[in-house]
Amino acid sequence: IVWSEDFSSGFPSNWSTTSINIVGGIATCPWQWTLDGTWGYWNGFQGTSPNHSLVSSTAYNGFLISDTDSANNMAYGQPSGSTYQYIQSSFTTSSIDLSSYYQVTLEFEQAFRYNNLGSPNFTPPTLYVSSDSINWVPFLINGSIPNNTHSANPDTITIDISAVAAEESTVYLKFGWVSRVYFWMIDDIK
């Protein structure tokens, strides 16, 4: 392991998170550090308490979440089918020096649930890798999970990013999606 982050100190201060409502609405959903699962309306508690927390190796010290279902419900209420809007949400690491490594594999743990797969407005959970923070290479990381279905919890992902990151002195990782309901949680990136 040449670099890792388990979020034991919260959301890293030198990372960034962005979120926009793609139709210009008021709901946004920046990634945030949490010990909870989703507060979404659908989770069985109608947004009054969390449910479906990430069961990662170090979940006890926190993880990151994009909880678009909760963000939309807080902004627009119900019914979700007529009021929820598509929200773009991502976080980006600071620069990682991988110049001494000719092969680089990224591993992390996640859990997610989404809807609207196939909609032109929806972007599934995606890892983007860059060596200049301008040009990004996407890696879809949602597997073959269908609509309205939980991923494994945790879902451990391993991706060879050597083609973009090997022997590069400035590597950036960006995790992002565009969704209107449900959640995506990430922990233990290395």
Phi, psi and omega per residue, in radians:
I1 nan 2.096 -3.109
V2 -1.815 -0.217 3.117
W3 -2.822 2.467 3.109
S4 -2.724 2.799 3.066
E5 -2.595 2.134 3.100
D6 -2.002 0.095 3.051
F7 1.132 0.443 3.114
S8 -1.166 -0.337 3.108
S9 -1.890 0.354 -3.131
G10 1.542 -2.805 3.109
F11 -1.281 2.146 -3.084
P12 -0.975 2.267 -3.042
S13 -1.153 -0.398 -3.137
N14 -1.698 0.182 3.024
W15 -1.720 2.901 3.094
S16 -2.187 2.698 3.026
T17 -2.335 2.427 3.116
T18 -2.288 2.653 3.099
S19 -2.738 2.296 3.045
I20 -2.380 2.614 3.006
N21 -1.516 2.075 -2.976
I22 -1.231 -0.208 3.049
V23 -1.857 0.156 3.090
G24 1.459 0.213 -3.139
G25 -1.312 -3.064 -3.042
I26 -1.538 -0.363 -3.092
A27 -1.340 2.204 2.984
T28 -2.277 2.925 -3.050
C29 -2.626 1.259 3.064
P30 -1.105 2.541 3.050
W31 -1.074 2.514 3.135
Q32 -2.524 2.751 3.084
W33 -1.382 2.478 -3.126
T34 -2.727 2.843 2.927
L35 -1.926 -0.099 -3.099
D36 -1.681 2.978 2.948
G37 -1.640 -2.638 -3.119
T38 -1.322 2.491 3.023
W39 -1.764 0.265 -3.067
G40 -1.040 2.668 -3.101
Y41 -1.085 -0.571 -3.048
W42 -1.281 -0.242 -2.854
N43 -1.310 0.112 3.136
G44 1.758 -0.310 3.117
F45 -1.973 0.134 3.120
Q46 0.847 0.726 3.050
G47 1.373 0.133 -3.126
T48 -1.565 -0.276 3.060
S49 -2.791 2.855 -3.087
P50 -1.389 2.854 3.101
N51 -2.754 2.867 3.076
H52 1.039 0.925 3.129
S53 -1.277 2.731 3.091
L54 -1.227 2.399 3.131
V55 -1.925 0.994 -3.130
S56 -1.458 3.017 -3.112
S57 -1.039 -0.630 -3.133
T58 -2.131 0.613 3.135
A59 -1.028 -0.455 -3.123
Y60 -1.058 -0.412 3.135
N61 -1.864 0.231 3.051
G62 1.808 2.854 -3.127
F63 -2.735 3.077 3.128
L64 -1.794 2.573 3.130
I65 -2.441 2.485 2.890
S66 -1.997 1.878 -3.009
D67 -1.926 1.217 -3.038
T68 -1.121 -0.568 3.108
D69 -1.057 -0.795 3.126
S70 -1.145 -0.761 3.141
A71 -1.055 -0.772 3.126
N72 -1.172 -0.729 3.140
N73 -1.117 -0.718 3.131
M74 -1.110 -0.620 -3.099
A75 -1.463 -0.642 -2.950
Y76 -2.152 -0.268 -3.103
G77 1.234 -2.735 -3.091
Q78 -1.918 2.784 0.041
P79 -1.430 2.531 -3.053
S80 -1.163 -0.573 -3.081
G81 -1.108 -0.494 -3.097
S82 -1.896 -0.193 -3.069
T83 -2.032 -0.500 -3.067
Y84 -1.222 2.517 -3.108
Q85 -2.118 2.797 3.139
Y86 -1.348 2.250 -3.112
I87 -2.072 2.223 3.035
Q88 -1.552 2.261 -3.085
S89 -2.489 2.288 3.120
S90 -2.637 2.812 2.935
F91 -2.325 2.615 -3.079
T92 -2.251 2.359 3.108
T93 -1.318 2.891 2.922
S94 -1.313 3.052 -3.108
S95 -1.115 2.395 3.101
I96 -2.063 2.235 -3.128
D97 -1.540 1.929 3.117
L98 -2.059 0.410 -3.055
S99 -1.112 -0.363 -3.117
S100 -1.616 0.104 -3.017
Y101 -2.172 2.131 -3.109
Y102 -1.502 -0.189 3.062
Q103 -2.443 2.339 -3.074
V104 -2.355 2.185 3.070
T105 -2.058 2.323 3.101
L106 -1.815 2.374 3.084
E107 -2.292 2.499 3.045
F108 -2.757 2.885 3.100
E109 -1.947 2.468 -3.102
Q110 -2.580 2.921 2.927
A111 -2.622 2.472 -3.139
F112 -2.685 2.872 2.969
R113 -2.623 2.401 -3.137
Y114 -2.504 3.033 3.045
N115 -2.416 3.011 3.046
N116 1.266 0.393 3.031
L117 -1.012 2.262 -3.094
G118 1.763 -0.305 3.069
S119 -1.226 2.443 3.118
P120 -1.140 -0.303 3.129
N121 -1.527 -0.270 -3.059
F122 -1.607 2.344 2.987
T123 -2.097 2.061 -3.124
P124 -1.091 2.900 3.058
P125 -0.886 2.179 -3.020
T126 -2.412 2.387 2.960
L127 -1.709 2.288 3.055
Y128 -2.003 2.374 -3.136
V129 -2.155 2.416 -3.113
S130 -2.491 2.617 3.031
S131 -1.871 0.076 3.126
D132 -2.463 0.022 -3.089
S133 1.086 0.288 3.097
I134 -2.088 -0.867 3.139
N135 -1.748 2.174 -3.027
W136 -2.085 2.396 3.065
V137 -1.839 2.111 -3.103
P138 -1.496 2.535 3.003
F139 -2.274 1.919 3.090
L140 -1.180 2.350 -3.066
I141 -2.214 0.408 3.128
N142 -1.677 -0.027 3.111
G143 1.025 -2.478 3.142
S144 -1.912 0.531 -3.124
I145 -1.244 2.145 -3.136
P146 -1.385 3.005 3.083
N147 -0.934 2.577 3.022
N148 0.991 0.565 -3.137
T149 -2.269 2.370 3.067
H150 -1.252 2.485 2.940
S151 -1.246 3.046 2.966
A152 -1.055 2.727 -3.127
N153 -2.406 1.730 0.066
P154 -1.515 2.714 3.003
D155 -1.790 1.903 -3.114
T156 -1.562 2.148 -3.085
I157 -1.929 2.347 3.039
T158 -2.245 2.160 -3.079
I159 -2.295 2.282 3.024
D160 -1.397 1.946 -3.139
I161 -1.880 0.334 -3.079
S162 -0.980 -0.670 -3.073
A163 -1.049 -0.464 -3.123
V164 -1.843 -0.647 -2.908
A165 -1.840 -0.393 -3.053
A166 -1.089 2.374 3.099
E167 1.026 0.458 3.088
E168 -1.838 2.406 -3.111
S169 -1.513 -0.274 3.113
T170 -2.320 1.666 3.122
V171 -1.959 2.334 3.119
Y172 -2.104 2.464 3.055
L173 -1.995 2.338 3.074
K174 -2.260 2.222 3.076
F175 -1.875 2.166 -3.089
G176 -2.716 2.830 3.092
W177 -2.792 2.989 2.971
V178 -2.211 2.063 -3.085
S179 -2.536 2.919 3.087
R180 -2.125 -0.358 3.123
V181 -2.412 2.815 3.062
Y182 1.279 -2.608 -2.872
F183 -2.648 2.907 2.989
W184 -2.551 2.213 -3.135
M185 -2.148 2.496 -3.087
I186 -2.413 2.501 3.090
D187 -2.689 2.907 2.975
D188 0.911 1.011 3.116
I189 -1.470 2.316 3.102
K190 -2.683 nan nan
